[in-house]
């Protein structure tokens, strides 16, 4: 009998850049421009040469963008 492992809600997950690009639809250059402007979550250092993004921060950013695009009268984040 095979069991499917369900994600634990309190576990932090790290996404690598290609995963972030796939989730957001943004290319690498746009991600780093938005990070520099303070409009996208900054990556965390995993090692001296490796970074990743916290999944919940990326999910929150996507949700915020979706909300702003559906309610233009609310203050949104311009790219």
N, C-alpha and C positions, 0 to 999 in steps of 0.2 A: 504494500500500500504506500503510495507516494503522497507526501504532504507538501503543500505550497507554503513557503515561509513568507509571512506577512511582514512588511516593514514596521519597525517599532517607532512610534511617533516621537519619542524623545532622543532618538539617535541622530547625531549630526552626520550628514553625508557630504562628501566632497566631490565636486564636479571638476573635471579637467576642461581646458579651454575648448576643445572640439565639442564636448558635451554642451558647454554654455552656448557656443555658436549654434549648435543644432536646436537647442531649446528656444533661443531668442530670435533666430534668423538673422543675427547680426554678424558681419565679418569681424575678424580680429582687429582690424584698424579702427572700426567704429566702437568696439568695446573699449579700447584703450583711450580713445578720445573722450568717451562718456565718463570713464573712470577719472581722467585728468580734470574734467569739469565738475566732478563730484555728483554725477547723475547716474552712476551705476555702481553696484557694490564692488569694492576693491577685493582683489584676491588675497588669500592668506598664503604664507610661505610654508611649504611642506618640507622642503630641504633647501639648501643654499641655491639650487638651480631649478627648483620645481615649485610651481604655485597651483592653487586650486581655488574654487569658489564654494562657499557654503550653499548647499542646495536650497535651504529655506530662504536665504537672502535673494537668490535668483528667482525663486517662485514668487516671493513677495513683490519683486520688481515687475515681473510679468503681470501679476494681478493688478498692480497699481497702474501700469500702462493700459491694461484692458479697461479698467474703471474710468480712467481719464478719457479714453477714446470714445467710450459710450456715453459719457456725461460731459460734453464740451464746456458746460457752464462751470464745472468744478475746476479748481486750479490743478493743472496737470504739469507734467514734466515735458518740456520741449526738447527735442533731440539736438 
